[in-house]
Amino acid sequence: MVDERAHDDSREARWEPPRAAPQLPPQPVRRAAGLRLDVGWLIVIRGVVAALYLFAVVWPDRPLVLVATTFVATACALLSVPAFRLPLRLRIASRAEAITIGAIAPIAAVQAYLGWPGSQRALASSSLVVETTVALVVAMVGLVLVVERHREQWSPTARSLVLWPGLVTPAAVFLSTPEATTPFLARSLGTCFLAAAVVTSVARLAPVRVADWVTMAGTLSFLGLVATSGQVGALVEQSPVVAVFSAIPAGVGLGLSVPAVRDRMLGVFEVVVMHRRSRRPIGGDRLTQETDRDRGDLVPLL
């Protein structure tokens, strides 16, 4: 009996009250990946392009401004080459800007000229409108694939900001050009890139939770402004073929601005190229993987 009581006393002595779970310090809210260096990079490029286009409105030597814009697009294309050892995110952003500045913007301007009701020579050849429509759609699809194939590098908001001018420019030029003259086309393109720089800056400064809403509100506000000041009333004067094919790139660009549409298109693309990727040798991608490492320390102050 004595041994049992001693055993019970020892068990009661060893009993301890339950301890409260340790409270972890609150984690700081971090800005999503891709809204750091890349956004500053995009703001600078888009601001420069907007200044060049708006300067072409008043500058009589417009070919010189066109050469300067082409130089910016070429510089972006060169910076996207792995030999410059830039971070992967900045290389992809530069490649996207090169497609937007060097392909989508000039083709959209040419299509606006061809579809203008006062361009009788252009109305006589509707095949040019069809060709520019196909070129614009291919360029926008290529732009989306360039960005979405590296979606692990950016947050959804950052991807929308990278794609913003390339997907909105066809609709902006189509709706905001009352006349197909060089000053009006330059003003439309300059306004679009200026709006892209402003939307990117505001989304960068806004909290992470509302950055998506800032991008959406900026898109709707900008398109609303250009629709009320452009050639919407002149669309009825165009031939049906020209009106339909001129509106196709604008609709495709606005459709691709929806993340769900881009996800579906990327899924189809990955299914199509799956067999080609499976046949590629493993060692052939080693150099690409090494050069694609994110070395953000090489690009300070952005």
Helices and strands as residue ranges (DSSP letters): H 2-14, H 37-58, H 62-79, G 82-84, H 88-99, I 100-104, H 105-115, H 120-123, H 126-148, G 151-153, H 156-176, H 182-205, H 208-227, G 233-237, H 240-256, H 259-272, H 274-279, G 282-285, H 286-291, G 296-298
